Each structure stands twice: as structure tokens, then as C-alpha cells.
Amino acid sequence: MQHSHDYLIIGAGMAGEAAAQALRGAAANATIAMLGAEADPPYDRPPLSKALWKDGREDAIWRALDKARAEVTLQRNAVKIERAAHTVTDDVGDTWRYGKLLIATGGAPRRLPFGGDDFIYYRTVGDYRRLRAAAKPGQHFAVIGGGFIGSEIAAALATNDCRVTMLFPEDGICARAYPRALADAVTAYYRAQGVDVRTGMTATGGSAQALTLSDGSTLKVDGVVAGLGIIPNVQLARDAGLEVDNGIVVNAHLQTSDPDIYAAGDVAAFPAPVLGRRLRVEHADAANTMGARAGKCMAGEDAPYNELPFFYSDLFDLGYEAVGILDARLETVEQWVTPFREGVVYYLDGSRVRGVLLWNTWDQVAAARKLIAEPGPFDATSVLGRLPAAG
Ligand SMILES: Cc1cc2nc3c(=O)[nH]c(=O)nc-3n(C[C@H](O)[C@H](O)[C@H](O)COP(=O)(O)OP(=O)(O)OC[C@H]3O[C@@H](n4cnc5c(N)ncnc54)[C@H](O)[C@@H]3O)c2cc1C
């Protein structure tokens, strides 16, 4: 079957939905189509590891895509882009002609070479439903990975009366992002909540019932959940000859190396002039804002994406927002109101602030962005006290 639309969006996720809404706002009479690989229409992913484990309200996650009046085809994978013909082919052989195309394909979870589909690689609402059904009180889960997803899932399971063993190679929870003392404090906090945190430990083989660990021991469990990061879904773009470097390379207007093809969300590597480098992030804020800007740009508006996205997370009763580069290898300057409960961490690279972690410190994202944009020079003494800034 052949279809033809002014705008085609590949990926019915957060960025794709935001783009569809913006397109409809900017081009009232345009035809918009969307292809989505999942069985579910677009939804917010952050609640999958947070709110849904508190209130279980799945009805709150769905996004208002119907307002965009797009022709949405789910369970359909785009498999090929023919740039000269301006067509996309999907996995049932349909051809979709586009005027302008958005690639918003997100990323696929990294997998282990063992365990197969018995391990839950946590990314979709389908993964949530599967884990939720298995997570009966007293069941024992191994959570592999000590980063953002692993730490949130471990907290979600523990608060739902499951036994949890966390395994990861680093020295502490989120140790690649947090300064050492904070990673240690969060790890101690998880242990105090009853989570068996095994630092410096990996799974080397086994099944969803028994994992072989790097110290040679066996861990018997009722299930395995893995949060090992994602690999951006760039294959379509690469096969089409678009420039790819970690993500799909876009300019400030979110155009790829083909001016009729745009990219946004987790899959896009965008310029971040205040950081002096290109950035690819996996942040809900970026998916929403970049998706919306891409929609506007596709409709002909001058709507560059020139923001530094922020990230947020909840871990038991701890929570934070963060902006810029959170890399524990940078110089970190900690400013605590209450140690490891409320404060700010500045990430310095040379004389510039490159990232800010706002630990239980709220309404400071705009001020953090401003600080990162300042030329400095800053050092460990002069940066202290810069945040919180007066509203
Ligand atoms: C459990 C979880 C918790 C999170 N929590 C937070 C948080 O607290 N804070 C935060 O800032 N961020 C969080 N994130 C990250 C955030 O959700 C992502 O950054 C965001 O979803 C990215 O949106 P996207 O549209 O780029 O990708 P996605 O939302 O992943 O959507 C991409 C869609 O494209 C589809 N697709 C891929 N290839 C094709 C193809 N060839 N054809 C058709 N469809 C295709 C995929 O199946 C998917 O549905 C979380 C993510 C997860 C998984």
C-alpha cells in the first residue's frame, strides 16, 4: 500500500508525539502520519520507574496525541528511507511518501549475552506490566545496573515489598555521575532500606532464576531486571547515508545532513554551544522540547533548539534535578545544607561550570543553566554559594 503525507514521523514516543502536536499547531491543514514500533500509543516513560509503582495509575501516562490529528500506525517498523524518492518503507512493505520526515526512534536497551528474553530490559510500558505482574511481595529480584534506571527500579521494587539485590561494577550507586561521597551515601541509604547492594560485582552468566556472579558465586532469584543503558536507534539513518556520530547529527534547527529529514529526542546529537560540544542525552525534557521544536522547524518556523535540557530522578524519598554534564571524572564541588539530603554539586571543567546537580533543591534549573552559560572563570571557592539563586 502507498501513503503520502506532508509530514511523517518515525517513532511514536515522547519526542514524536511532541513533534506531532507542534506540527498541528503550526500547520493546521497539513497531513501528518506516524509509525510506531510498539503496540501502545505514545506515553510518558519516567512514570514507569516512579509514579506507577506508587499509585499504579496507568491511565495517567498516555499523551494527548489525538489532538494532533495524525494518522498513527502502531506495531509498524520503518525499515528503509529512500531519500531521493522521499519515501519510507515499513516492515509490511507499505511505502510512505513524505514532504518532511522526523526520525524520533529513541534507543534500544543494551543486552547481556545470556538470559535471553527471560531478563526484563526495562524500557516500555510492556516491560512495566510484565515486572508488575511478577513483583509479588517477598519475591526476590536481581537488578543489574547501578545507574539511573537500575537505581529507580530497585527502589520501586523495594517499596513494593520485594527483596532486591543490586549488582553493578562501579563502587557505588550512580558513581559515574555523583561525586564519590554522594554515591557512597546513596549506597548506604539503599542498604538501610533493605536493598542488598553489591558493588564491584557483575553477572557473568546464568538465567532469570540463578545468576552466576563475577566472584564465582550463584545468586538465586525469582526474576532479573536489567538497566544497562541504551544504544540509540540510528541504523535507519546510517543506512540512508545521514551523518551519525553517537547519535544522528543535527544542527540547531534539528535538521540532519539531509535538509528534509529531522531528528529529535534520545536519538539526536545536537549542538550545545554553551558546553562547546555536541550532546546526546536521554532526558524527558529534551524529548519534549526538542520534539516540539523539530515540529515547528519542519513547518517552516525559525525555532532553534538552544536549551540545555534538564534531567530528574526519584530514589525512595530522595529526588533531584540536574543540568549539563554530570560526570564524576570532572572536578566536583559539593555544597550541602544537610549532607547528602539537600544541597548542590557543581561540576567544573577548567574554569567553567559544566554541570549542576540540584539534590532535593528545587526551582533552580533556570539559574543552573545561567551559571553554566557564564564564562567564569570559576574555581572550587568562587562557585560556592552561586545557587540557590534568589527567584
Ligand atoms: C523507565 C524509564 C524512566 C525514565 N525516567 C526518566 C526521568 O526520570 N527523567 C528523565 O529526564 N528521563 C527519564 N527517562 C528517559 C526518557 O523517558 C527518554 O529520554 C524519552 O522517552 C526519550 O524520548 P524519545 O521519543 O526520544 O524516545 P522513546 O520515548 O524511546 O520513543 C521512541 C519510539 O520509537 C520507536 N521506534 C524505534 N525504532 C522504530 C522504527 N524503526 N519504526 C517505528 N518506530 C520505531 C520505539 O519503539 C519507541 O516507541 C526514563 C526512561 C525510562 C525507560
The ligand as a Gaussian input file, in Angstrom:
#p B3LYP/6-31G(d) Opt

LIG

0 1
 C       11.896000       3.627000      32.849000
 C       12.379000       4.965000      32.383000
 C       12.415000       6.027000      33.280000
 C       12.882000       7.267000      32.869000
 N       12.921000       8.287000      33.770000
 C       13.362000       9.499000      33.388000
 C       13.432000      10.568000      34.314000
 O       13.104000      10.418000      35.486000
 N       13.859000      11.761000      33.895000
 C       14.233000      11.979000      32.592000
 O       14.622000      13.104000      32.247000
 N       14.200000      10.984000      31.677000
 C       13.785000       9.747000      32.050000
 N       13.756000       8.722000      31.133000
 C       14.207000       8.967000      29.766000
 C       13.093000       9.488000      28.860000
 O       11.933000       8.733000      29.046000
 C       13.573000       9.439000      27.426000
 O       14.620000      10.397000      27.309000
 C       12.460000       9.714000      26.424000
 O       11.495000       8.705000      26.455000
 C       13.036000       9.814000      25.006000
 O       12.000000      10.044000      24.105000
 P       12.161000       9.620000      22.562000
 O       10.895000       9.977000      21.903000
 O       13.442000      10.128000      22.044000
 O       12.320000       8.039000      22.616000
 P       11.226000       6.968000      23.064000
 O       10.319000       7.543000      24.085000
 O       12.024000       5.751000      23.408000
 O       10.388000       6.689000      21.754000
 C       10.948000       6.133000      20.588000
 C        9.898000       5.238000      19.968000
 O       10.315000       4.923000      18.638000
 C       10.004000       3.565000      18.382000
 N       10.829000       3.109000      17.259000
 C       12.143000       2.828000      17.253000
 N       12.541000       2.459000      16.027000
 C       11.453000       2.497000      15.231000
 C       11.219000       2.222000      13.844000
 N       12.210000       1.852000      13.032000
 N        9.960000       2.346000      13.362000
 C        8.944000       2.752000      14.176000
 N        9.109000       3.029000      15.486000
 C       10.346000       2.910000      15.995000
 C       10.316000       2.900000      19.696000
 O        9.703000       1.628000      19.788000
 C        9.731000       3.906000      20.688000
 O        8.388000       3.660000      20.937000
 C       13.304000       7.449000      31.529000
 C       13.272000       6.381000      30.625000
 C       12.821000       5.145000      31.049000
 C       12.803000       3.990000      30.078000

